[in-house]
């Protein structure tokens, strides 16, 4: 299994500001992903975090709004830029392990934008 | 494009009742299928998964699911639910082993004691 630590676990932010969420994994993983879970809704994939290169974004998500970094195999960050109340969500980091190919999720970062 | 549809949005059962949650997906190739559970205030946890082999898979806490390829379905079952099974259940598909999960809308299960 993989233990995923996300920081912050929750935050309240003002409109127009930016917040960076960190994801640290305790083992080497092949793939890292960022998901969003809006209130009362399911999970939507934002992007695949690629080590040492630009992330691959899903339809409807762009780098200017959600810049992502992945400097090494075990760490990634997601920034939510120029936030609005519509960005209030839980943001989850997910990883696929090398050995099992199984996907694991972090506990998520609950973001509230006022 | 891949998609996942969960038929039941909100299910209410009494303890000891049997459970079946429907899940259908659309994808023409090889798929990996998952059921995740999210207990109130907690993070997602994997209930069970199907990669290949026996289409009837058993997971944690007495849950099982059956992959029926001809019906593009992966329904979740439990013979006798408990109050502690109250949670949100998500079906997900990973087509082509890309690692990217597409989630269904989720089903809220409420078990009355």
Interface residues (C-beta under 8 A of the other chain):
Chain A: X30 X31 X33 X35 X41 X42 X43 X44 X45 X48 X58 X92 X94 X96 X101 X102 X103 X104 X105 X106 X107 X108
Chain B: X34 X36 X42 X43 X44 X46 X49 X51 X90 X92 X94 X97 X99 X100 X101 X102 X103 X104 X105 X106
